[in-house]
């Protein structure tokens, strides 16, 4: 892949990625602020400015390297929004709402990009190809980010939702997993598929779990946006 191909590939991913990450984190920050905790607000995280949310390593370097080598997967992360759950109006209930705000923003953004496809006939013909690649990438990336974050594994949003709705005898042990959650995810996303692939039979639990929900959400959004 030459430098022009790399630059083009980056150009059709950078806008979708920045919007997906920025609105996801801003959604958490805004929800926490409105529900009683202004920690993120005081740190300037209730913002649509990507620079407030971008993590140089997780948002730029790692995804950029994966794109450059045409990796079969894309992985990255942003700076997490700090939330003091004890300051929320109703800590247990509001923790769930704050957690859901991030994926909710991703699904909304995917729907808006799907709607924007109806505007393609208004564009100059030489721009349509580049724009539709951005739209497609934005829809898929936002849905994948939203669904992935709903996995019930702390520190993902779904883990916080599960801790908030499960009875204490289940919620407390799950909450204690948060310190190991990142390593569990790395193992399930990268190590387990790589090791089992080398042994001749690939085990990829994250892909197996997410493929169905991702296809369902993309189809639902496309239908709601009037796309065929």
One Martini backbone bead per residue (centre of mass of N, CA, C, O) as a GRO file, in nm:
protein
  228
    1UNK     BB    1   0.093   0.039   0.026
    2UNK     BB    2   0.072   0.355  -0.043
    3UNK     BB    3   0.054   0.679   0.062
    4UNK     BB    4  -0.218   0.745  -0.077
    5UNK     BB    5  -0.380   0.509   0.039
    6UNK     BB    6  -0.338   0.577   0.333
    7UNK     BB    7  -0.459   0.864   0.329
    8UNK     BB    8  -0.737   0.780   0.231
    9UNK     BB    9  -0.810   0.586   0.458
   10UNK     BB   10  -0.784   0.796   0.683
   11UNK     BB   11  -0.997   1.006   0.563
   12UNK     BB   12  -1.249   0.785   0.606
   13UNK     BB   13  -1.197   0.768   0.944
   14UNK     BB   14  -1.145   1.029   1.114
   15UNK     BB   15  -1.430   1.148   1.138
   16UNK     BB   16  -1.586   0.907   1.256
   17UNK     BB   17  -1.398   0.864   1.502
   18UNK     BB   18  -1.415   1.143   1.638
   19UNK     BB   19  -1.723   1.149   1.668
   20UNK     BB   20  -1.766   0.888   1.826
   21UNK     BB   21  -1.581   0.961   2.069
   22UNK     BB   22  -1.682   1.240   2.147
   23UNK     BB   23  -1.991   1.172   2.191
   24UNK     BB   24  -1.955   0.950   2.393
   25UNK     BB   25  -1.810   1.120   2.616
   26UNK     BB   26  -2.008   1.360   2.622
   27UNK     BB   27  -2.248   1.194   2.714
   28UNK     BB   28  -2.142   1.120   2.989
   29UNK     BB   29  -2.084   1.409   3.092
   30UNK     BB   30  -2.369   1.527   3.061
   31UNK     BB   31  -2.524   1.323   3.236
   32UNK     BB   32  -2.368   1.369   3.499
   33UNK     BB   33  -2.430   1.669   3.527
   34UNK     BB   34  -2.751   1.640   3.522
   35UNK     BB   35  -2.722   1.417   3.780
   36UNK     BB   36  -2.493   1.593   3.987
   37UNK     BB   37  -2.204   1.565   3.838
   38UNK     BB   38  -1.929   1.812   3.781
   39UNK     BB   39  -1.649   1.694   3.714
   40UNK     BB   40  -1.642   1.703   3.400
   41UNK     BB   41  -1.718   1.999   3.371
   42UNK     BB   42  -1.461   2.117   3.518
   43UNK     BB   43  -1.274   1.960   3.285
   44UNK     BB   44  -1.418   2.005   2.993
   45UNK     BB   45  -1.604   1.735   2.895
   46UNK     BB   46  -1.850   1.918   2.805
   47UNK     BB   47  -1.768   1.844   2.479
   48UNK     BB   48  -1.704   1.874   2.110
   49UNK     BB   49  -1.402   1.861   2.158
   50UNK     BB   50  -1.174   1.626   2.075
   51UNK     BB   51  -0.927   1.719   2.258
   52UNK     BB   52  -1.081   1.638   2.532
   53UNK     BB   53  -1.083   1.301   2.446
   54UNK     BB   54  -0.816   1.240   2.335
   55UNK     BB   55  -0.589   0.969   2.295
   56UNK     BB   56  -0.292   0.938   2.156
   57UNK     BB   57  -0.277   0.627   2.161
   58UNK     BB   58  -0.587   0.518   2.139
   59UNK     BB   59  -0.685   0.725   1.896
   60UNK     BB   60  -0.420   0.736   1.701
   61UNK     BB   61  -0.187   0.525   1.694
   62UNK     BB   62  -0.325   0.247   1.693
   63UNK     BB   63  -0.533   0.287   1.461
   64UNK     BB   64  -0.324   0.386   1.251
   65UNK     BB   65  -0.158   0.124   1.241
   66UNK     BB   66  -0.388  -0.066   1.158
   67UNK     BB   67  -0.451   0.079   0.892
   68UNK     BB   68  -0.165   0.068   0.760
   69UNK     BB   69  -0.174  -0.273   0.780
   70UNK     BB   70  -0.459  -0.389   0.727
   71UNK     BB   71  -0.625  -0.475   0.954
   72UNK     BB   72  -0.906  -0.683   1.056
   73UNK     BB   73  -0.899  -0.458   1.283
   74UNK     BB   74  -1.032  -0.215   1.526
   75UNK     BB   75  -0.856  -0.025   1.785
   76UNK     BB   76  -0.969   0.181   2.069
   77UNK     BB   77  -0.942   0.492   2.271
   78UNK     BB   78  -1.036   0.709   2.530
   79UNK     BB   79  -1.078   0.931   2.760
   80UNK     BB   80  -1.210   0.894   3.047
   81UNK     BB   81  -1.483   0.983   3.227
   82UNK     BB   82  -1.520   1.142   3.519
   83UNK     BB   83  -1.702   0.981   3.795
   84UNK     BB   84  -1.895   1.065   4.086
   85UNK     BB   85  -2.130   0.861   4.209
   86UNK     BB   86  -2.190   0.999   4.493
   87UNK     BB   87  -2.303   1.277   4.342
   88UNK     BB   88  -2.543   1.159   4.257
   89UNK     BB   89  -2.872   1.160   4.310
   90UNK     BB   90  -2.888   0.839   4.211
   91UNK     BB   91  -2.639   0.636   4.195
   92UNK     BB   92  -2.749   0.366   4.077
   93UNK     BB   93  -2.932   0.475   3.852
   94UNK     BB   94  -2.734   0.695   3.727
   95UNK     BB   95  -2.512   0.502   3.638
   96UNK     BB   96  -2.679   0.380   3.410
   97UNK     BB   97  -2.737   0.644   3.250
   98UNK     BB   98  -2.444   0.725   3.201
   99UNK     BB   99  -2.361   0.466   3.052
  100UNK     BB  100  -2.585   0.487   2.819
  101UNK     BB  101  -2.507   0.761   2.683
  102UNK     BB  102  -2.280   0.669   2.496
  103UNK     BB  103  -2.421   0.456   2.312
  104UNK     BB  104  -2.658   0.641   2.243
  105UNK     BB  105  -2.490   0.842   2.074
  106UNK     BB  106  -2.398   0.636   1.863
  107UNK     BB  107  -2.679   0.560   1.753
  108UNK     BB  108  -2.758   0.845   1.671
  109UNK     BB  109  -2.523   0.895   1.475
  110UNK     BB  110  -2.585   0.662   1.284
  111UNK     BB  111  -2.864   0.769   1.202
  112UNK     BB  112  -2.768   1.044   1.084
  113UNK     BB  113  -2.589   0.919   0.866
  114UNK     BB  114  -2.812   0.765   0.727
  115UNK     BB  115  -2.980   1.013   0.652
  116UNK     BB  116  -2.746   1.159   0.481
  117UNK     BB  117  -2.768   0.980   0.222
  118UNK     BB  118  -3.004   1.153   0.091
  119UNK     BB  119  -2.782   1.392   0.005
  120UNK     BB  120  -2.600   1.291  -0.231
  121UNK     BB  121  -2.741   1.427  -0.490
  122UNK     BB  122  -2.616   1.724  -0.399
  123UNK     BB  123  -2.345   1.635  -0.490
  124UNK     BB  124  -2.067   1.616  -0.632
  125UNK     BB  125  -1.953   1.350  -0.807
  126UNK     BB  126  -1.645   1.359  -0.694
  127UNK     BB  127  -1.756   1.320  -0.375
  128UNK     BB  128  -1.932   1.066  -0.322
  129UNK     BB  129  -1.732   0.838  -0.256
  130UNK     BB  130  -1.604   0.968   0.000
  131UNK     BB  131  -1.865   1.021   0.160
  132UNK     BB  132  -1.980   0.727   0.169
  133UNK     BB  133  -1.745   0.612   0.329
  134UNK     BB  134  -1.791   0.783   0.579
  135UNK     BB  135  -2.079   0.690   0.634
  136UNK     BB  136  -2.029   0.390   0.660
  137UNK     BB  137  -1.813   0.406   0.884
  138UNK     BB  138  -1.991   0.556   1.089
  139UNK     BB  139  -2.209   0.345   1.125
  140UNK     BB  140  -2.033   0.103   1.203
  141UNK     BB  141  -1.861   0.228   1.430
  142UNK     BB  142  -2.097   0.317   1.618
  143UNK     BB  143  -2.224   0.039   1.652
  144UNK     BB  144  -1.980  -0.112   1.757
  145UNK     BB  145  -1.927   0.074   1.999
  146UNK     BB  146  -2.204   0.045   2.132
  147UNK     BB  147  -2.217  -0.266   2.160
  148UNK     BB  148  -1.947  -0.321   2.297
  149UNK     BB  149  -2.010  -0.133   2.554
  150UNK     BB  150  -2.254  -0.345   2.646
  151UNK     BB  151  -2.080  -0.523   2.773
  152UNK     BB  152  -2.071  -0.705   3.094
  153UNK     BB  153  -1.769  -0.544   3.136
  154UNK     BB  154  -1.563  -0.423   3.331
  155UNK     BB  155  -1.540  -0.082   3.220
  156UNK     BB  156  -1.777  -0.102   3.067
  157UNK     BB  157  -2.092   0.010   3.033
  158UNK     BB  158  -2.230  -0.267   3.078
  159UNK     BB  159  -2.102  -0.313   3.356
  160UNK     BB  160  -2.246  -0.071   3.495
  161UNK     BB  161  -2.528  -0.162   3.440
  162UNK     BB  162  -2.513  -0.432   3.587
  163UNK     BB  163  -2.437  -0.315   3.867
  164UNK     BB  164  -2.708  -0.137   3.885
  165UNK     BB  165  -2.927  -0.400   3.847
  166UNK     BB  166  -2.807  -0.589   4.028
  167UNK     BB  167  -2.770  -0.763   4.281
  168UNK     BB  168  -2.534  -0.749   4.522
  169UNK     BB  169  -2.425  -1.053   4.498
  170UNK     BB  170  -2.342  -0.968   4.191
  171UNK     BB  171  -2.235  -0.672   4.173
  172UNK     BB  172  -1.980  -0.678   4.352
  173UNK     BB  173  -1.804  -0.886   4.196
  174UNK     BB  174  -1.819  -0.732   3.926
  175UNK     BB  175  -1.687  -0.465   4.022
  176UNK     BB  176  -1.408  -0.609   4.098
  177UNK     BB  177  -1.328  -0.660   3.786
  178UNK     BB  178  -1.225  -0.382   3.679
  179UNK     BB  179  -0.910  -0.417   3.719
  180UNK     BB  180  -0.932  -0.668   3.487
  181UNK     BB  181  -1.092  -0.588   3.226
  182UNK     BB  182  -0.874  -0.512   3.017
  183UNK     BB  183  -0.737  -0.796   3.013
  184UNK     BB  184  -0.983  -0.955   2.929
  185UNK     BB  185  -1.024  -0.811   2.657
  186UNK     BB  186  -0.749  -0.867   2.530
  187UNK     BB  187  -0.780  -1.174   2.543
  188UNK     BB  188  -1.050  -1.193   2.370
  189UNK     BB  189  -0.957  -1.022   2.117
  190UNK     BB  190  -0.649  -1.142   2.076
  191UNK     BB  191  -0.525  -1.399   2.218
  192UNK     BB  192  -0.732  -1.627   2.174
  193UNK     BB  193  -0.747  -1.617   1.861
  194UNK     BB  194  -0.438  -1.649   1.810
  195UNK     BB  195  -0.388  -1.917   1.956
  196UNK     BB  196  -0.617  -2.090   1.819
  197UNK     BB  197  -0.520  -2.042   1.529
  198UNK     BB  198  -0.242  -2.185   1.571
  199UNK     BB  199  -0.409  -2.465   1.646
  200UNK     BB  200  -0.660  -2.469   1.408
  201UNK     BB  201  -0.888  -2.319   1.606
  202UNK     BB  202  -1.103  -2.059   1.622
  203UNK     BB  203  -1.152  -1.836   1.906
  204UNK     BB  204  -1.421  -1.570   1.899
  205UNK     BB  205  -1.628  -1.437   2.124
  206UNK     BB  206  -1.677  -1.143   2.040
  207UNK     BB  207  -1.776  -1.196   1.753
  208UNK     BB  208  -2.005  -1.392   1.823
  209UNK     BB  209  -2.165  -1.191   2.005
  210UNK     BB  210  -2.175  -0.924   1.802
  211UNK     BB  211  -2.278  -0.984   1.514
  212UNK     BB  212  -2.584  -0.992   1.558
  213UNK     BB  213  -2.636  -0.711   1.692
  214UNK     BB  214  -2.503  -0.541   1.471
  215UNK     BB  215  -2.687  -0.626   1.237
  216UNK     BB  216  -2.951  -0.538   1.370
  217UNK     BB  217  -2.887  -0.235   1.413
  218UNK     BB  218  -2.820  -0.162   1.124
  219UNK     BB  219  -3.095  -0.249   1.006
  220UNK     BB  220  -3.271  -0.064   1.182
  221UNK     BB  221  -3.145   0.206   1.095
  222UNK     BB  222  -3.192   0.180   0.793
  223UNK     BB  223  -3.500   0.159   0.813
  224UNK     BB  224  -3.550   0.427   0.972
  225UNK     BB  225  -3.395   0.595   0.727
  226UNK     BB  226  -3.497   0.471   0.442
  227UNK     BB  227  -3.325   0.221   0.364
  228UNK     BB  228  -3.218  -0.058   0.137
   0.00000   0.00000   0.00000
